[in-house]
Amino acid sequence: MQDDPQRFEHYAPAIRELDLGRIGKPAEIPRRFDLGRDGRLSSHYIPFDHVNPRARLVLVGITPGFTQWKNAMREAQRQLAAAAPEHVDLAAVKRAGAFSGTLRPNLIALLDHIGLQHWLGLASCAALFGAASHLVHTGSILHHPVFIDGRNYNGTPNMLRTPFLQRQIEAHFAATARALGPAAVFVPLGPGVSAGIRWLAQQGVIAPDRVLHGLPHPSGANVERIAYFLGRKNRATLSAKTNADKLDTLRHELQAQVRGLDQIID
């Protein structure tokens, strides 16, 4: 699976016509972007058609959210105002939308904390969203935005036990994973994504030793776990909902796994 400019060109006229200022929630996304519906679930096209087959690092979220959808559409509109669809830089569209909003600074801090910037030869993983974007592929196990009851999908219902969602994994993310180089390392964000990646590994799509499981999700709703993982919050001040021992174990395991990456990857 490589870039699919023909798919983007199909949606380009509708993207040009979008009045993003009038779209304030997922339920207001025009039906022309619908990719499928099943009961409470819906999936909608996002111009994330770019695939980076040279990527060394693959960041995998659960699904683009509404904020990411709007940011990607805004960048696509900006480019379409200046060029024909076939000249739109789909990589730039993806950079504008992928892990945008409050997710990105948290994600960069977490990646740096486990040492991935050193493995990649960077001062910081912040460069992955700029000058070093050639080293990363950003994606989601549910490639196109999925909403449930008009809200961002957050893992319920279970994607591996929901045929509508499992088909999307097989049709989109599995194809992308096969297109990436054999040296790519996958970082799933959140337990639901980890479960999906493990399932794909069982199918032979991804090598298990190329996956870094256990990084806290960078969502702003996860602020306390992130702060403790990064050493910004003292154990004594944690609430009962945060398992410090588990986070300590995950941090040490991930840092050790990153240090050992060069031993398993040419």
Disulfide bonds with the S-S distance in Angstrom:
none
